[in-house]
């Protein structure tokens, strides 16, 4: 059974940083392309960063340079370092396979709120 447990979210001021973590089970973060997604209030979920099985990384263009995705293959975890946060980064953040659909299993996500 595939499960994800996201953590690390919280309330942060604009310009601040957060590091999100995702503990995965039932799926290998080394063998699969993994991704972080986010769902802002009232909007659809979008993919923001992915790390491919070979280690290459891709980002939503607007986030390039501010967000960094990484993985710990020994702990089977995926992380997202977020810097220079803006109000527009407020969302619930999820991790999953990079090919996940709405019909796949999703974790509870972790809330990130950027507010002054």
N, C-alpha and C positions, 0 to 999 in steps of 0.2 A: 504494500500500500504506500503510495507516494504521499508524503506530508512535508509541509514547509512551516517553519515557525520563524516569523520575522520579529525583530526587536531593534531598539535603538532610537526610535522616534521620540519626538517631544516638541516642546515649545522653544523656539529660538528667535532671536531678533534678526532683522535683515542684516546681511553681511556675515552672519554666523556660520558655523559648521556643525554637521552631524555625521556620525558613522553608523550606518545601518548594517545589521547582520541577519543572515538567514541560515538556519539550521535545516538541512535537507535530509530526509530519510526515504528509502525506497527508490532512490535515483542517485546516480553517481554524478557529482558536479564536474568530475574530471572527464568522464566519457560523453557528457552531453553539453550542448550549448545552453548556457543558462542566462537568465535575464532578470533585470529589475523592471517593474512596471509601476505606474502610479495612476491613481484616479482622483483628480481634483473634484471638489464639490460640484455636483450637478453635471459632471462631464463623463465621457467614456474613459475606460482604462486605456493607457497608452504605454508602449514599450519605451523606456528611457535609456537603457544601457544593456549590452549583451557581451558575454565573454564566450567565445567559441571553444569547442573542445580542444583545439590546437593552441588556445591561449590568446588569439587575436581578439581585439575589442572594438566595439562599435557603439556610438552614442547618438542620441537625438541631436541634430545639428545645433539647436539652441542651447544645449547643455555642455557641448564640447569644451573642455578646459576647466570646467567647474566640478564635474562629477567624475569619479574614477571607480570602476568596477574591478573587483579582484575575487579570487577564490582561494580557499585553503583545502587542498585535495585530501589532506590527512584528517582534518576535522569534518570534511564534507560540508563546508560552509561557503556561502557567497556573501561578499560585503559590498557596500556602496558608500564611498566617501563623498560627502557633499559639502562643497565650500561656496562661499559668497552667495549664500541663500537669499532668495528674493521672495516677495509675497506670492509670486506665481508658482513657487515650488510647493505651496501648501497642498497636501494631498495625502491619501492613504497609499503607502508604498507596499508592493508585493514582490516576492521573487517566485520564479517558476522556470520551467523549461522555456527556451527561446521560441519554441513552436507551440506553446500552450494556447488552448482556446478556452472559451467560456465554459465548455463542457468538461474541462479537466478539473482536477482537484486543486483548490486554492487555499492558502492559509488565511489567517485573520487579517494579515497586513499590520503595518505599524503606522500610526498617524504622525505626520510631520506638519506642524503649524508654524508658519513664519509670520511673526507679528511684532510690532513695536509697542 
